[in-house]
Amino acid sequence: QVQLVESGGGLVQPGGSLRISCAVSGMSFSQYTMPWYRQTPGKEREYVASITRRDVINYADFVKGPFTISRDNAKSTGYLEMNSWEVEDTAVYYCNVYFNWGQGTQVTVSS
């Protein structure tokens, strides 16, 4: 059974650093692209970034600042890190691998 589990969310101050993770089981993680999405209440889920199995990275146009996506195939885990969170980045962040979604992790940016 495929399972994606996000973790690492929480409260972060504007300008602060936080890394969220997505642990994947039940499938060959290294063979798939991993995108991240985010969603705020009343809005559609939006694409944030993705990393292919060959480590080709793409970011959404709105991504600015030190936003980093990475993956560790040995751990079947993907990561999304930002070193300068802004209030408007507050959202539930989701990972996705081959049509499978995690439950999401809430990131709240507030002072």
N, C-alpha and C positions, 0 to 999 in steps of 0.2 A: 504494500500500500504506500503510495506516494504521500509524503508529508513535508510541509514547509513550515518552519517555526521561526518567526521573527522575534528578536529580543534586543535589548539595549536602549529602548526608548525611555522617555522620562522628561523631566523639567530641565531646561537649559536656559541660561541667561543669554540675552542678545550678545552676539560676538563670541559666545562660548563654543566649546568643542564637544562633539558627541559622535560616537560611532554606533551604528545599528547593524545587526547581523541577521542573516537568514540561513538557518541550518536545514539542509535538504537530506531526506532519506527515502529509500524505496525506489530510487532511480539512479542512472549513471550521470551524476551531476556534471562531470567534466565534459560531457558531450553536448551540452546545451548552453544557449545564451541565457543570461540572467538579467532581466530588466527589473527596475524598481519603479513603483508608482506611488502617488500620494493622493489623499482625498480629504477634503474639508467638508463640514456639514453643508448641504445644499448645493454642492458642486459635484461635477463628474470626476471620476478618478482620472488623474493626469499622469502622463509619462514623465519620469524624471531623468533616468539614465539607464544605460545597459552596457553589459560587457559580454563579448562572445567567448566561445570556448578557446579561441586563439588570442584572447585578451585585447581584442579590438574594442575600443570604448567610444560611446556616443553619449552626449548630454543634450537635454532639451534646451531650446533657445533661451529660456528664462533663467537657466542655471548660471549663476555668476559667483565669483569668489572661489575660495578653495574647497570645492565639492569633489570628493574622490570616491570612485567606485572601484572595487577590487574583488578578487576571489581567491580562495585557497582550495584547490581541487582535492588535495589530500584530506582536507577536513570536510569536504562537501559543503562549504559555507561561502556565502557571499557577504560583502560588506558595503556600507554606504557611510561615508564620513564627511562631516562638514566642520570646518574650523572657524566659521563665522556665521552662526545661525542668526536669522532675522525673524522678527515676529511673524511675518507673513509665511514663514516656512512651517508654522504650526499646522500639523496634519497627522493623519494616520498613514504610516508608510507601509507599503506592501511589496513583497517580492513575488516573482512569478517565474516558473520554469515549466515550459512546455504545457501551457494551459492549466497548470496547477497554481493555486494561490495560497499564500499563508493567511493567518488570521489578522495580521497587521500589528504594528506597534505604534503607540501614540507618542509623538514628540510635541512637546509644548514649549514654545519659546516665550519666556516672560521674565521680567525683572521683579 
